[in-house]
Amino acid sequence: MSVAHTSFVLERRFKASRGRVWRAWADPEAKRRWNDCHAEVGTEEYTIDFRVGGHEIHRAILPDGKPQLVDKVFLEIVPQARILFAYFMEAGGRPLSASLVTVEFEPDGAGTYLKLTEQLAYLDGHDDLAQRIEGTREGLDRLELEVASDLPAI
């Protein structure tokens, strides 16, 4: 039984307004389009209740056939400024990690500066930091495509 702690920070500048970038996080249909970090997994269930105390649940089947669960809970939501959430990940019934994530949104001229900080606790020898960072980057790439579309800002 062990726990290893680490963290990473990703920063992104979007040409879209802060309202448009925020909407892509807050709107369940928009988030569903860009958020999944592994396009190769087979989603079996995805739900989001975007409010403080609300959960975002993603159940999927990994390419190796193992079930995966990602269970997020929103701890703080400051509209167009900050989202703070925690999430737990398991695969094949084995707990892998628990994370605390802070997403900050700031105006950047006519666009948006986004800073995502993830603090991780890896459980019992699991360590996928490089893949976690890459998966998060891929999600932010899809977010960039999402906010470039014609969704109305809120």
C-alpha positions as CSV (number, residue, x, y, z in Angstrom):
1,M,0.0,0.0,0.0
2,S,1.6,3.2,-1.1
3,V,0.8,6.8,-2.2
4,A,3.0,8.9,-4.4
5,H,2.2,12.6,-4.9
6,T,2.9,14.8,-8.0
7,S,1.4,17.6,-9.9
8,F,1.5,19.4,-13.3
9,V,0.3,22.7,-14.8
10,L,-0.9,23.3,-18.3
11,E,-1.5,26.8,-19.7
12,R,-3.4,27.6,-22.9
13,R,-4.3,30.8,-24.7
14,F,-7.6,30.7,-26.6
15,K,-8.7,33.2,-29.3
16,A,-12.3,32.8,-28.0
17,S,-13.8,35.0,-25.4
18,R,-13.8,33.9,-21.7
19,G,-17.6,33.4,-21.9
20,R,-17.2,31.0,-24.9
21,V,-14.5,29.0,-23.2
22,W,-16.5,28.9,-19.9
23,R,-19.6,27.7,-21.7
24,A,-17.6,24.7,-23.1
25,W,-16.9,23.6,-19.5
26,A,-20.4,24.5,-18.1
27,D,-22.6,23.2,-20.9
28,P,-23.0,19.4,-20.6
29,E,-23.4,18.8,-24.3
30,A,-20.4,20.9,-25.2
31,K,-18.2,19.3,-22.5
32,R,-19.2,15.8,-23.7
33,R,-17.9,16.7,-27.2
34,W,-14.4,17.7,-26.1
35,N,-13.6,16.4,-22.6
36,D,-12.9,12.6,-23.0
37,C,-9.1,12.3,-22.8
38,H,-9.1,8.9,-24.5
39,A,-10.9,8.7,-27.8
40,E,-10.2,5.0,-28.0
41,V,-12.3,4.1,-24.9
42,G,-15.9,2.9,-25.3
43,T,-18.1,5.2,-23.2
44,E,-20.8,3.3,-21.4
45,E,-22.1,6.1,-19.3
46,Y,-21.4,9.9,-19.1
47,T,-23.3,12.3,-16.9
48,I,-22.6,15.7,-15.6
49,D,-24.2,17.8,-12.9
50,F,-22.3,21.1,-13.2
51,R,-22.9,22.7,-9.8
52,V,-21.1,22.7,-6.5
53,G,-21.5,19.2,-5.0
54,G,-22.5,17.9,-8.4
55,H,-20.8,14.9,-10.0
56,E,-19.4,14.1,-13.4
57,I,-19.3,10.4,-14.0
58,H,-17.6,8.6,-16.9
59,R,-17.7,4.8,-17.2
60,A,-15.9,3.3,-20.1
61,I,-14.3,0.1,-21.4
62,L,-10.6,0.4,-22.1
63,P,-9.0,-1.1,-25.2
64,D,-7.8,-4.1,-23.0
65,G,-11.4,-4.8,-22.0
66,K,-11.1,-3.4,-18.4
67,P,-13.9,-1.2,-17.1
68,Q,-12.8,2.3,-16.2
69,L,-14.5,4.8,-13.8
70,V,-13.8,8.5,-13.5
71,D,-15.9,10.1,-10.7
72,K,-15.5,13.9,-10.3
73,V,-17.1,16.2,-7.8
74,F,-17.3,19.9,-8.2
75,L,-16.0,21.7,-5.1
76,E,-16.1,25.3,-6.2
77,I,-17.5,27.1,-9.3
78,V,-16.9,30.8,-9.8
79,P,-18.6,31.7,-13.1
80,Q,-16.1,32.6,-15.8
81,A,-13.2,32.6,-13.3
82,R,-12.5,29.3,-11.6
83,I,-13.6,25.6,-11.4
84,L,-12.2,23.4,-8.6
85,F,-12.9,19.7,-8.7
86,A,-11.7,16.4,-7.3
87,Y,-11.8,13.1,-9.1
88,F,-11.1,9.5,-8.4
89,M,-10.0,7.0,-11.2
90,E,-10.1,3.2,-11.2
91,A,-9.6,0.6,-13.9
92,G,-10.6,-3.1,-13.6
93,G,-11.9,-2.4,-10.1
94,R,-8.4,-1.3,-9.0
95,P,-8.1,2.3,-7.5
96,L,-5.5,4.2,-9.6
97,S,-5.5,7.8,-8.4
98,A,-7.2,10.7,-6.8
99,S,-6.7,14.3,-8.0
100,L,-7.5,17.9,-7.2
101,V,-7.8,20.1,-10.2
102,T,-8.1,23.9,-10.4
103,V,-9.0,25.5,-13.7
104,E,-8.6,29.3,-13.9
105,F,-10.0,31.5,-16.7
106,E,-8.6,35.0,-17.3
107,P,-9.2,37.6,-20.0
108,D,-6.4,37.7,-22.5
109,G,-7.1,40.6,-24.8
110,A,-10.1,39.5,-26.8
111,G,-9.3,35.9,-25.9
112,T,-8.9,33.7,-22.8
113,Y,-5.9,32.5,-20.8
114,L,-6.6,29.2,-19.1
115,K,-4.4,27.6,-16.4
116,L,-5.1,24.0,-15.3
117,T,-3.3,22.7,-12.2
118,E,-3.7,19.0,-11.3
119,Q,-2.4,17.6,-8.0
120,L,-2.3,13.8,-8.0
121,A,-2.1,11.0,-5.5
122,Y,-1.1,7.8,-7.3
123,L,-2.1,4.7,-5.4
124,D,-0.2,1.4,-4.9
125,G,2.5,1.9,-7.5
126,H,0.3,3.3,-10.3
127,D,2.1,6.0,-12.3
128,D,0.9,7.3,-15.6
129,L,1.9,11.0,-15.3
130,A,3.2,11.3,-18.9
131,Q,-0.1,9.8,-20.2
132,R,-2.2,11.9,-17.9
133,I,-0.5,15.1,-19.1
134,E,-0.8,14.0,-22.7
135,G,-4.5,13.1,-22.3
136,T,-5.2,16.5,-20.7
137,R,-3.4,18.2,-23.5
138,E,-5.4,16.3,-26.1
139,G,-8.6,17.4,-24.3
140,L,-7.5,21.0,-24.4
141,D,-6.8,20.6,-28.1
142,R,-10.4,19.5,-28.6
143,L,-11.5,22.3,-26.4
144,E,-9.8,24.7,-28.7
145,L,-11.7,23.3,-31.7
146,E,-14.9,23.4,-29.6
147,V,-14.6,27.1,-28.8
148,A,-13.7,27.9,-32.4
149,S,-17.2,26.8,-33.4
150,D,-20.3,28.9,-33.5
151,L,-21.5,28.2,-30.0
152,P,-23.0,31.3,-28.4
153,A,-21.1,32.7,-25.4
154,I,-22.9,33.0,-22.0
